[in-house]
Amino acid sequence: MEKKSSDYIEFYIGLIAIAAGLFFLLSKAVVRSGFYTWSVGGLSVSSGVVIIPLMAGVIGLVHNPKSFFAKLITIAGSIFIVSSIILNIRISFTTTTMFDYVVMMILMASGLGLMLKANSMAREENKNSKK
């Protein structure tokens, strides 16, 4: 048995509803960044210091490109930099009306429901056609 075209339509309408709800929700988010310090054992380490392991790893790789320890330090330094950028980000939401919030949540919930309904109906049809 083939999947009905209405299943496809419901699935894509659900996908569009989820995308619209997420778009409206994320458009209300404000992303800020600022100076961040790591706290290591009670000592405050500024975010600029996290470049030191990367520099040490690169120096080690230039000196001996086959060194496992230098590769490990370079990877760890890269992870420290990316994590300090992520930790530096502050996300907050702007003031929104209750109506806008409810519309966003209903769009996402109904979209997910439509996608799940279309998917479950397609699975039931596949099970019935195999019998």
GUVOTOR-809945 format. One record per residue (C-alpha): residue in one letter; residue number from 1; x, y, z. Coordinates in steps of 0.2 Angstrom, whole numbers, plus 5000, padded with zeros to 4 digits. Layout:
BEGIN
DRENDREN   r     k      X      Y      Z
DRENDREN   a   NUM      X      Y      Z
...
This chain:
BEGIN
DRENDREN   r     k      X      Y      Z
DRENDREN   m     1   5000   5000   5000
DRENDREN   e     2   5007   5017   4996
DRENDREN   k     3   5008   5032   5007
DRENDREN   k     4   4993   5043   5004
DRENDREN   s     5   4997   5061   4998
DRENDREN   s     6   4987   5068   5014
DRENDREN   d     7   5001   5060   5025
DRENDREN   y     8   5014   5069   5015
DRENDREN   i     9   5004   5085   5016
DRENDREN   e    10   5001   5083   5035
DRENDREN   f    11   5020   5080   5038
DRENDREN   y    12   5025   5095   5028
DRENDREN   i    13   5012   5106   5036
DRENDREN   g    14   5019   5100   5053
DRENDREN   l    15   5036   5104   5048
DRENDREN   i    16   5032   5121   5043
DRENDREN   a    17   5022   5124   5059
DRENDREN   i    18   5037   5119   5069
DRENDREN   a    19   5049   5130   5059
DRENDREN   a    20   5037   5145   5061
DRENDREN   g    21   5035   5142   5080
DRENDREN   l    22   5054   5141   5082
DRENDREN   f    23   5057   5156   5071
DRENDREN   f    24   5046   5167   5082
DRENDREN   l    25   5053   5160   5098
DRENDREN   l    26   5071   5163   5093
DRENDREN   s    27   5067   5180   5086
DRENDREN   k    28   5063   5185   5103
DRENDREN   a    29   5080   5179   5110
DRENDREN   v    30   5094   5192   5113
DRENDREN   v    31   5112   5186   5113
DRENDREN   r    32   5125   5195   5122
DRENDREN   s    33   5143   5192   5126
DRENDREN   g    34   5155   5200   5138
DRENDREN   f    35   5171   5197   5148
DRENDREN   y    36   5171   5180   5156
DRENDREN   t    37   5183   5173   5169
DRENDREN   w    38   5186   5155   5173
DRENDREN   s    39   5187   5150   5191
DRENDREN   v    40   5200   5137   5194
DRENDREN   g    41   5202   5131   5212
DRENDREN   g    42   5197   5148   5219
DRENDREN   l    43   5208   5158   5206
DRENDREN   s    44   5201   5168   5193
DRENDREN   v    45   5208   5165   5175
DRENDREN   s    46   5203   5177   5162
DRENDREN   s    47   5196   5171   5146
DRENDREN   g    48   5212   5177   5136
DRENDREN   v    49   5223   5164   5145
DRENDREN   v    50   5214   5150   5137
DRENDREN   i    51   5224   5153   5121
DRENDREN   i    52   5240   5147   5130
DRENDREN   p    53   5237   5128   5129
DRENDREN   l    54   5233   5131   5110
DRENDREN   m    55   5250   5140   5108
DRENDREN   a    56   5260   5127   5117
DRENDREN   g    57   5252   5113   5107
DRENDREN   v    58   5256   5122   5090
DRENDREN   i    59   5274   5125   5096
DRENDREN   g    60   5275   5107   5100
DRENDREN   l    61   5267   5102   5083
DRENDREN   v    62   5279   5113   5074
DRENDREN   h    63   5294   5106   5084
DRENDREN   n    64   5288   5087   5082
DRENDREN   p    65   5273   5085   5071
DRENDREN   k    66   5271   5066   5076
DRENDREN   s    67   5270   5070   5095
DRENDREN   f    68   5254   5063   5102
DRENDREN   f    69   5256   5075   5117
DRENDREN   a    70   5257   5090   5106
DRENDREN   k    71   5241   5085   5096
DRENDREN   l    72   5232   5082   5113
DRENDREN   i    73   5237   5099   5120
DRENDREN   t    74   5232   5107   5103
DRENDREN   i    75   5215   5099   5103
DRENDREN   a    76   5212   5103   5122
DRENDREN   g    77   5217   5121   5118
DRENDREN   s    78   5205   5122   5104
DRENDREN   i    79   5191   5115   5115
DRENDREN   f    80   5195   5127   5129
DRENDREN   i    81   5193   5142   5117
DRENDREN   v    82   5177   5136   5110
DRENDREN   s    83   5170   5132   5127
DRENDREN   s    84   5175   5149   5133
DRENDREN   i    85   5166   5157   5119
DRENDREN   i    86   5151   5147   5123
DRENDREN   l    87   5152   5151   5141
DRENDREN   n    88   5154   5169   5137
DRENDREN   i    89   5137   5170   5128
DRENDREN   r    90   5122   5176   5138
DRENDREN   i    91   5105   5173   5131
DRENDREN   s    92   5089   5182   5137
DRENDREN   f    93   5072   5184   5130
DRENDREN   t    94   5064   5200   5126
DRENDREN   t    95   5047   5205   5134
DRENDREN   t    96   5033   5197   5124
DRENDREN   t    97   5014   5196   5126
DRENDREN   m    98   5006   5180   5132
DRENDREN   f    99   4996   5179   5116
DRENDREN   d   100   5013   5178   5106
DRENDREN   y   101   5020   5165   5118
DRENDREN   v   102   5004   5154   5117
DRENDREN   v   103   5004   5155   5097
DRENDREN   m   104   5023   5150   5097
DRENDREN   m   105   5020   5135   5108
DRENDREN   i   106   5004   5130   5099
DRENDREN   l   107   5013   5131   5082
DRENDREN   m   108   5027   5120   5089
DRENDREN   a   109   5015   5108   5098
DRENDREN   s   110   5003   5106   5083
DRENDREN   g   111   5017   5104   5071
DRENDREN   l   112   5025   5090   5081
DRENDREN   g   113   5008   5082   5083
DRENDREN   l   114   5005   5083   5064
DRENDREN   m   115   5022   5075   5060
DRENDREN   l   116   5020   5061   5073
DRENDREN   k   117   5002   5058   5066
DRENDREN   a   118   5008   5057   5048
DRENDREN   n   119   5023   5046   5053
DRENDREN   s   120   5012   5034   5063
DRENDREN   m   121   4999   5032   5050
DRENDREN   a   122   5013   5028   5037
DRENDREN   r   123   5020   5015   5049
DRENDREN   e   124   5003   5007   5051
DRENDREN   e   125   5000   5006   5032
DRENDREN   n   126   5017   4998   5030
DRENDREN   k   127   5013   4985   5043
DRENDREN   n   128   4997   4981   5035
DRENDREN   s   129   5004   4980   5018
DRENDREN   k   130   5017   4967   5023
DRENDREN   k   131   5004   4955   5030
